[in-house]
């Protein structure tokens, strides 16, 4: 793999799985939840995502990873704060390992530093050894300059994709972080049909949405939410 031109910039595409995702700009990742281990709920989210999104983000839950791989054609991200758990998930068919998101840390009131993220990233890339692509979340609680510098360090450490957090609802930080690196970025957090056009306008190569979709409650409701999100995303692209 190598440099690929996507819209306004050339980015480094490091793995065929990543190249497949980037065929859709931006790609949509449906987030089932890093702490969601409810197999029935995860299956419903996956069924809703099938045909309306290109990827899904799961917890380290062997049964659910295997089920989604067997019953959908979604690219499967698996998220955890444990590099060891992420490595173990490859056995069940994981396509993309993701360090983060960091909501569990924030909810405990704990602190997270760039040094912690870099330590986990070095551990993860050493374990994965390029078998699947690696996504790392840039903590949204950091200042903009800290996020930019960390993004550069993560790229140098071997991250294939960066996830930028929308914590406050202000996503003005996405574009400068994206401009600072040569790998694709995605934005996630607090996104829904009402603001997804603004997320697309940042230029991010991927969009991650979870809570707004799961709020659909059942399969039909989630499909309806996804249809509206997709409509808004494409409306922005066509302008």
N, C-alpha and C positions, 0 to 999 in steps of 0.2 A: 504494500500500500504506500501512498505518498501524499503529495499535496493535491487538493481538489478545490476547484473554484466553486463556491456557493454564493450566489448573489453578489455581495459587495466585497468579498475577501477570499483569500486562499487559505484553506485550513489543512492541517495534517490529519489524515485519516489513517488509522493505524491497524485496522482489523476489518475483515469482511462483514462481520456482524454490524459494526458501526457504519460501514458504507451502505448497508442495506437500510438502516434506519434513516440515513441522511438522504435517501432517494426521495423522501417526502420532506418538504421544507415549509414550516417546521413540523417535526414529528410530534405526535401526541402520546404521552405516557400516562396511563391511568394508574393511580396509586391506591393499592388496596390497604396499605398501612404497615409501617415497620413493626408495630406491636399488635397486628391483627393476626391471630392464630385460629380464627373461626373458619373451618374448612368450608362450611355451607355458604357463608357470606362471601368468602373469597371466590368461590365458584360462580356465584351470582355476578360479582363484579367482573370476572373474566368473561362470562357469557355476554354481558352488556358491552364490554370493550371489543369483543370479536367483531370485525368488520367496520368498526368506527374509530379504532385507534391502532397504532402499530406496535405498541408495547405495553407491558403491565409491570408494576413494581410490587413485589411480594416480600413478606417477612421470611425468615429462615424457618420454613415449615415444609418438611419433606413431602408430605402427602399433597399439599397444594401445589408445590412446584411441579411434581410429577403429573398431577391432574391437568394443570394448565398446558404443559408441554404435550400431553396426549390428546387434548380435546380442542385446542385452538392453534392458530398459527402466529400468536403474539410472541414478540421477542420478550423474554423473561428477565427482568432486572430482579436481583435479590439484594435487599438492603439490611445492613446490620452495622453496629459499632464495633464488632469483633472480627478482625481479619481471619482468625481461625475458623469462625463459623462460616464466613464467606467462602473460604477455601473448601470447606466440607460440602457446601451446597453444590459444588460442581458435579458431585456424584449423582445428583438428582436431575440434572439437565439445565442448570442455570446458564443463561446466555451472556449475562452482563452483571458483574458484581459492583455493588454501590456502597461506599462508605458514607454513612449518614442515612436519613437526615438526622439532625441533632435535636429534634423536638423532645425526646426523652431526657436529654441533659438539661434543656431549658426548663422543662416542667419540674425538675427536681430543684431548680434554683442553683444548679452547679455552674461553674465557669468552664469555658472552653477557650483554648489558646491556639494560635497558629502552630506552636511547637507540638502540641498534642496531635493536631491533624497531620502534621508532617511525619511524626513518629508512626502513627497508624498507617499512613500511606506507604512509607518505606517497608513496613512489615507486610502489608497487603501485596504490593507489587513483587516483593521477594517470594511470597508464597505462590502467587498466580503464575508468574513467569510467562506472561503473554498468552496463556491458554484461552482466556476470554478477555474482552476489554474491561477496563476499570474506570468507574465513575467516582469522583470524590466531590462531596458537598463542601462549598465554601461557607463557613458560618456567617449568617447574616447579622449576628450581633457585633461583629467587628466593624471598625470604621472603614470607610471606602478605601483609603490608601492601604490599610492592612489587608483588605480583601484582594486588592489588585496585586500586592506583593506576594500574598499567599498563592493566588492563582498562578502566577509565574513560577513559583517554586514547585507547585503541584505538577505543572506541565513538565518541568525539568526532571521531576521524580518519576515520571512515567504514566501519569494519569492520561486517559484517552478522551475523557469527557468530564466537564465540570458542571455541577449543579449549583445554581445561584439561588439563594433563599429570598423569598419575598416575605418579610416578617411584619413590616409596618404598613404595607399597602402602597408604599412609594417604591417604584421599580426603576427609578432614574439611575441607580447604580449598575444596572445590568449592562448597558451599552459600554461604559468605560472599562469594565472588567473584560467583556468580550473583546474589546479592541486591544487589550494588553496581552492576549495569548493567541497562539496559532492552532489551538484545538477547539472543537465545538463546545458550545455551552448550552445549557438548558435552564429555564427558570421555573420554579415551583413554589407553592405556598400561597394560600389565600386567593387562588385564581378561580374564576367561574365565568359563566357566559357573559356577565356584565362587564368584565375587565380583561377578557382574554385578548381582545383586539390590541389593547395597550401592550400586553406581553409580547404579542407577535411583532409589534412595531419596534421593539427593542432590537430586533435582528437575531434573537436567540434561535439556535438551530432546533431546539426542542422545548416543549411545554409540558409540565407535569401538573396534573390536577387529580385531587383525591377526595377531600371532604365534600365538595360540591356534588360530585357524582354519587358518592355513597349516601348522600342525603336523599337521593331518589327512593331509597327504602326497599324497593323490590325491583325485579328485573325490568319490567316495563317502565317504571319511573326512572331508573338509571339510564335506560336506552334513550328516553326522551331528553334527559339532561345532556347526554352525550351528543345527541343530534343537534341540539341548540348550540352547544359549544363548537361543534364542527362547523355549523353554519356561520357562526361569528368569526371563527378563524379564517375561513375561506373568503368571507366578505372582505376582510381586511387585506388579504392577499390580492384580490381582484381589483382593488382601487388603484 
